[in-house]
Each structure stands twice: as C-alpha cells, then as structure tokens.
Amino acid sequence: MSAADPRPEPTPLLVLRVSRDSGRTYGPPRVITTDDKLAPLATSEWPPCECPRHRTP
C-alpha cells in the first residue's frame, strides 16, 4: 500500500495450476485475488458443473 493509494494490497484467495497430461507438467499459476471482479454463481446448486460424475439423473 502506498501513501497516495489507501486501498490495501489484493490478497490471494486461490491459486490454480492445471495439468493436461496426468500431472507430468503444469501450466502457469492462475491467482484469484480479493480485487478480481468475479461473476456471481449462476445457480445455487453445488457443484456447478455438468460432468458425468456430478450430473444429476
């Protein structure tokens, strides 16, 4: 935080690294911070995915 800017530094909330080859290599980290503008969840269902494991019959 600088004297001219009273806002606190953004705090990391989540850091993701994705592997597309079963964990042999990982992509660069993607950091989600407190100042990121995130869209609200589109549904209250959890988990919000449609993969075969979580899809409801």
N, CA, C and O atoms as a Tinker XYZ file with bonds, in Angstrom:
   228  protein
     1  N      0.852000   -1.168000    0.000000    73     2
     2  CA     0.000000    0.000000    0.000000    64     1     3
     3  C      0.892000    1.224000    0.000000    63     2     4     5
     4  O      1.828000    1.304000    0.795000    81     3
     5  N      0.618000    2.184000   -0.882000    73     3     6
     6  CA     1.392000    3.417000   -0.928000    64     5     7
     7  C      0.626000    4.512000   -0.205000    63     6     8     9
     8  O     -0.562000    4.363000    0.079000    81     7
     9  N      1.312000    5.619000    0.094000    73     7    10
    10  CA     0.683000    6.730000    0.800000    64     9    11
    11  C     -0.402000    7.386000   -0.060000    63    10    12    13
    12  O     -1.382000    7.901000    0.479000    81    11
    13  N     -0.246000    7.375000   -1.372000    73    11    14
    14  CA    -1.214000    8.004000   -2.268000    64    13    15
    15  C     -2.442000    7.128000   -2.489000    63    14    16    17
    16  O     -3.501000    7.641000   -2.853000    81    15
    17  N     -2.327000    5.843000   -2.282000    73    15    18
    18  CA    -3.423000    4.915000   -2.524000    64    17    19
    19  C     -3.787000    4.214000   -1.214000    63    18    20    21
    20  O     -3.035000    3.353000   -0.757000    81    19
    21  N     -4.932000    4.564000   -0.593000    73    19    22
    22  CA    -5.279000    3.979000    0.706000    64    21    23
    23  C     -5.814000    2.548000    0.633000    63    22    24    25
    24  O     -6.020000    1.923000    1.674000    81    23
    25  N     -6.044000    2.016000   -0.568000    73    23    26
    26  CA    -6.562000    0.644000   -0.687000    64    25    27
    27  C     -5.489000   -0.370000   -0.310000    63    26    28    29
    28  O     -4.321000   -0.193000   -0.656000    81    27
    29  N     -5.874000   -1.434000    0.398000    73    27    30
    30  CA    -4.885000   -2.476000    0.736000    64    29    31
    31  C     -4.486000   -3.276000   -0.508000    63    30    32    33
    32  O     -5.190000   -3.275000   -1.518000    81    31
    33  N     -3.368000   -3.941000   -0.412000    73    31    34
    34  CA    -2.909000   -4.814000   -1.487000    64    33    35
    35  C     -3.900000   -5.966000   -1.653000    63    34    36    37
    36  O     -4.456000   -6.444000   -0.664000    81    35
    37  N     -4.129000   -6.418000   -2.887000    73    35    38
    38  CA    -5.033000   -7.564000   -3.064000    64    37    39
    39  C     -4.454000   -8.813000   -2.405000    63    38    40    41
    40  O     -3.249000   -9.059000   -2.462000    81    39
    41  N     -5.317000   -9.585000   -1.791000    73    39    42
    42  CA    -4.928000  -10.805000   -1.103000    64    41    43
    43  C     -5.263000  -12.011000   -1.982000    63    42    44    45
    44  O     -6.386000  -12.113000   -2.476000    81    43
    45  N     -4.317000  -12.920000   -2.185000    73    43    46
    46  CA    -4.631000  -14.128000   -2.953000    64    45    47
    47  C     -5.651000  -14.988000   -2.212000    63    46    48    49
    48  O     -5.491000  -15.270000   -1.025000    81    47
    49  N     -6.699000  -15.402000   -2.919000    73    47    50
    50  CA    -7.709000  -16.291000   -2.351000    64    49    51
    51  C     -7.530000  -17.720000   -2.825000    63    50    52    53
    52  O     -7.819000  -18.667000   -2.093000    81    51
    53  N     -7.048000  -17.875000   -4.063000    73    51    54
    54  CA    -6.943000  -19.193000   -4.672000    64    53    55
    55  C     -5.858000  -19.149000   -5.730000    63    54    56    57
    56  O     -5.775000  -18.190000   -6.498000    81    55
    57  N     -5.031000  -20.172000   -5.777000    73    55    58
    58  CA    -4.009000  -20.308000   -6.822000    64    57    59
    59  C     -4.230000  -21.661000   -7.494000    63    58    60    61
    60  O     -4.226000  -22.700000   -6.833000    81    59
    61  N     -4.422000  -21.639000   -8.805000    73    59    62
    62  CA    -4.657000  -22.864000   -9.574000    64    61    63
    63  C     -3.533000  -23.096000  -10.558000    63    62    64    65
    64  O     -3.038000  -22.162000  -11.189000    81    63
    65  N     -3.137000  -24.344000  -10.683000    73    63    66
    66  CA    -2.220000  -24.766000  -11.742000    64    65    67
    67  C     -2.840000  -26.010000  -12.355000    63    66    68    69
    68  O     -3.127000  -26.973000  -11.645000    81    67
    69  N     -3.048000  -26.000000  -13.657000    73    67    70
    70  CA    -3.753000  -27.073000  -14.347000    64    69    71
    71  C     -2.768000  -27.957000  -15.099000    63    70    72    73
    72  O     -1.876000  -27.471000  -15.794000    81    71
    73  N     -2.950000  -29.267000  -14.944000    73    71    74
    74  CA    -2.180000  -30.240000  -15.709000    64    73    75
    75  C     -3.093000  -30.867000  -16.742000    63    74    76    77
    76  O     -4.220000  -31.250000  -16.431000    81    75
    77  N     -2.618000  -30.972000  -17.952000    73    75    78
    78  CA    -3.394000  -31.610000  -19.013000    64    77    79
    79  C     -2.777000  -32.948000  -19.433000    63    78    80    81
    80  O     -3.204000  -33.562000  -20.411000    81    79
    81  N     -1.766000  -33.388000  -18.675000    73    79    82
    82  CA    -1.094000  -34.645000  -19.012000    64    81    83
    83  C     -0.874000  -35.522000  -17.778000    63    82    84    85
    84  O      0.210000  -36.073000  -17.589000    81    83
    85  N     -1.897000  -35.648000  -16.948000    73    83    86
    86  CA    -1.886000  -36.504000  -15.755000    64    85    87
    87  C     -0.824000  -36.127000  -14.737000    63    86    88    89
    88  O     -0.278000  -37.001000  -14.065000    81    87
    89  N     -0.526000  -34.856000  -14.611000    73    87    90
    90  CA     0.386000  -34.395000  -13.570000    64    89    91
    91  C      1.853000  -34.377000  -13.925000    63    90    92    93
    92  O      2.679000  -34.073000  -13.064000    81    91
    93  N      2.214000  -34.688000  -15.156000    73    91    94
    94  CA     3.632000  -34.641000  -15.525000    64    93    95
    95  C      4.122000  -33.208000  -15.621000    63    94    96    97
    96  O      5.237000  -32.908000  -15.196000    81    95
    97  N      3.306000  -32.320000  -16.172000    73    95    98
    98  CA     3.658000  -30.900000  -16.257000    64    97    99
    99  C      2.423000  -30.077000  -15.887000    63    98   100   101
   100  O      1.296000  -30.569000  -15.944000    81    99
   101  N      2.651000  -28.836000  -15.513000    73    99   102
   102  CA     1.576000  -27.938000  -15.119000    64   101   103
   103  C      1.732000  -26.616000  -15.850000    63   102   104   105
   104  O      2.840000  -26.185000  -16.170000    81   103
   105  N      0.599000  -25.987000  -16.103000    73   103   106
   106  CA     0.591000  -24.674000  -16.706000    64   105   107
   107  C      0.973000  -23.624000  -15.674000    63   106   108   109
   108  O      1.239000  -23.949000  -14.517000    81   107
   109  N      1.000000  -22.374000  -16.094000    73   107   110
   110  CA     1.365000  -21.304000  -15.161000    64   109   111
   111  C      0.288000  -21.117000  -14.087000    63   110   112   113
   112  O     -0.877000  -21.442000  -14.317000    81   111
   113  N      0.666000  -20.600000  -12.931000    73   111   114
   114  CA    -0.324000  -20.381000  -11.880000    64   113   115
   115  C     -1.327000  -19.304000  -12.283000    63   114   116   117
   116  O     -0.964000  -18.307000  -12.907000    81   115
   117  N     -2.580000  -19.511000  -11.922000    73   115   118
   118  CA    -3.642000  -18.507000  -12.100000    64   117   119
   119  C     -4.067000  -18.117000  -10.696000    63   118   120   121
   120  O     -4.579000  -18.948000   -9.947000    81   119
   121  N     -3.857000  -16.849000  -10.334000    73   119   122
   122  CA    -4.141000  -16.381000   -8.986000    64   121   123
   123  C     -5.457000  -15.603000   -8.986000    63   122   124   125
   124  O     -5.634000  -14.672000   -9.772000    81   123
   125  N     -6.361000  -15.985000   -8.116000    73   123   126
   126  CA    -7.611000  -15.262000   -7.894000    64   125   127
   127  C     -7.407000  -14.439000   -6.628000    63   126   128   129
   128  O     -7.083000  -14.986000   -5.574000    81   127
   129  N     -7.597000  -13.116000   -6.730000    73   127   130
   130  CA    -7.348000  -12.233000   -5.589000    64   129   131
   131  C     -8.627000  -11.533000   -5.145000    63   130   132   133
   132  O     -9.663000  -11.623000   -5.802000    81   131
   133  N     -8.532000  -10.837000   -4.019000    73   131   134
   134  CA    -9.681000  -10.143000   -3.451000    64   133   135
   135  C    -10.175000   -9.000000   -4.319000    63   134   136   137
   136  O    -11.318000   -8.572000   -4.160000    81   135
   137  N     -9.363000   -8.491000   -5.227000    73   135   138
   138  CA    -9.822000   -7.385000   -6.067000    64   137   139
   139  C    -10.277000   -7.835000   -7.461000    63   138   140   141
   140  O    -10.624000   -6.992000   -8.288000    81   139
   141  N    -10.282000   -9.151000   -7.739000    73   139   142
   142  CA   -10.800000   -9.651000   -9.016000    64   141   143
   143  C    -12.310000   -9.464000   -9.065000    63   142   144   145
   144  O    -13.009000   -9.672000   -8.073000    81   143
   145  N    -12.797000   -9.072000  -10.224000    73   143   146
   146  CA   -14.238000   -8.922000  -10.425000    64   145   147
   147  C    -14.778000  -10.251000  -10.934000    63   146   148   149
   148  O    -14.673000  -10.553000  -12.122000    81   147
   149  N    -15.353000  -11.038000  -10.043000    73   147   150
   150  CA   -15.866000  -12.361000  -10.393000    64   149   151
   151  C    -17.368000  -12.303000  -10.619000    63   150   152   153
   152  O    -18.082000  -11.582000   -9.922000    81   151
   153  N    -17.836000  -13.055000  -11.584000    73   151   154
   154  CA   -19.274000  -13.151000  -11.834000    64   153   155
   155  C    -19.906000  -13.969000  -10.711000    63   154   156   157
   156  O    -19.291000  -14.917000  -10.224000    81   155
   157  N    -21.110000  -13.624000  -10.298000    73   155   158
   158  CA   -21.779000  -14.437000   -9.269000    64   157   159
   159  C    -22.138000  -15.805000   -9.827000    63   158   160   161
   160  O    -22.249000  -15.980000  -11.041000    81   159
   161  N    -22.318000  -16.766000   -8.942000    73   159   162
   162  CA   -22.724000  -18.097000   -9.378000    64   161   163
   163  C    -24.075000  -18.016000  -10.070000    63   162   164   165
   164  O    -24.966000  -17.296000   -9.619000    81   163
   165  N    -24.227000  -18.749000  -11.157000    73   163   166
   166  CA   -25.461000  -18.724000  -11.932000    64   165   167
   167  C    -26.548000  -19.587000  -11.296000    63   166   168   169
   168  O    -27.720000  -19.475000  -11.655000    81   167
   169  N    -26.166000  -20.439000  -10.361000    73   167   170
   170  CA   -27.120000  -21.343000   -9.732000    64   169   171
   171  C    -26.715000  -21.585000   -8.283000    63   170   172   173
   172  O    -25.562000  -21.374000   -7.906000    81   171
   173  N    -27.660000  -22.024000   -7.486000    73   171   174
   174  CA   -27.331000  -22.349000   -6.101000    64   173   175
   175  C    -26.981000  -23.825000   -5.949000    63   174   176   177
   176  O    -26.648000  -24.273000   -4.851000    81   175
   177  N    -27.052000  -24.582000   -7.041000    73   175   178
   178  CA   -26.677000  -25.998000   -6.987000    64   177   179
   179  C    -25.171000  -26.131000   -6.853000    63   178   180   181
   180  O    -24.407000  -25.356000   -7.429000    81   179
   181  N    -24.760000  -27.129000   -6.081000    73   179   182
   182  CA   -23.338000  -27.353000   -5.914000    64   181   183
   183  C    -23.054000  -28.827000   -6.097000    63   182   184   185
   184  O    -23.772000  -29.650000   -5.529000    81   183
   185  N    -22.076000  -29.190000   -6.838000    73   183   186
   186  CA   -21.143000  -28.354000   -7.595000    64   185   187
   187  C    -21.777000  -27.847000   -8.885000    63   186   188   189
   188  O    -22.645000  -28.506000   -9.456000    81   187
   189  N    -21.346000  -26.687000   -9.338000    73   187   190
   190  CA   -21.939000  -26.087000  -10.537000    64   189   191
   191  C    -21.294000  -26.608000  -11.820000    63   190   192   193
   192  O    -20.764000  -25.830000  -12.614000    81   191
   193  N    -21.342000  -27.899000  -12.016000    73   191   194
   194  CA   -20.753000  -28.461000  -13.233000    64   193   195
   195  C    -21.703000  -29.481000  -13.846000    63   194   196   197
   196  O    -22.698000  -29.868000  -13.233000    81   195
   197  N    -21.390000  -29.903000  -15.043000    73   195   198
   198  CA   -22.217000  -30.862000  -15.767000    64   197   199
   199  C    -21.422000  -32.102000  -16.162000    63   198   200   201
   200  O    -21.800000  -32.813000  -17.094000    81   199
   201  N    -20.326000  -32.363000  -15.458000    73   199   202
   202  CA   -19.526000  -33.537000  -15.787000    64   201   203
   203  C    -20.308000  -34.808000  -15.427000    63   202   204   205
   204  O    -21.239000  -34.735000  -14.626000    81   203
   205  N    -19.960000  -35.957000  -15.990000    73   203   206
   206  CA   -20.686000  -37.194000  -15.696000    64   205   207
   207  C    -20.720000  -37.546000  -14.206000    63   206   208   209
   208  O    -21.690000  -38.137000  -13.732000    81   207
   209  N    -19.683000  -37.191000  -13.478000    73   207   210
   210  CA   -19.643000  -37.533000  -12.052000    64   209   211
   211  C    -20.681000  -36.749000  -11.250000    63   210   212   213
   212  O    -21.271000  -37.282000  -10.310000    81   211
   213  N    -20.905000  -35.489000  -11.617000    73   211   214
   214  CA   -21.795000  -34.629000  -10.846000    64   213   215
   215  C    -23.151000  -34.380000  -11.478000    63   214   216   217
   216  O    -24.001000  -33.724000  -10.875000    81   215
   217  N    -23.369000  -34.889000  -12.673000    73   215   218
   218  CA   -24.650000  -34.703000  -13.348000    64   217   219
   219  C    -25.745000  -35.462000  -12.609000    63   218   220   221
   220  O    -25.561000  -36.618000  -12.229000    81   219
   221  N    -26.868000  -34.816000  -12.413000    73   219   222
   222  CA   -27.978000  -35.492000  -11.739000    64   221   223
   223  C    -28.783000  -36.293000  -12.747000    63   222   224   225
   224  O    -28.921000  -35.871000  -13.895000    81   223
   225  N    -29.313000  -37.432000  -12.347000    73   223   226
   226  CA   -30.055000  -38.283000  -13.293000    64   225   227
   227  C    -31.392000  -37.671000  -13.681000    63   226   228
   228  O    -32.136000  -38.258000  -14.466000    81   227
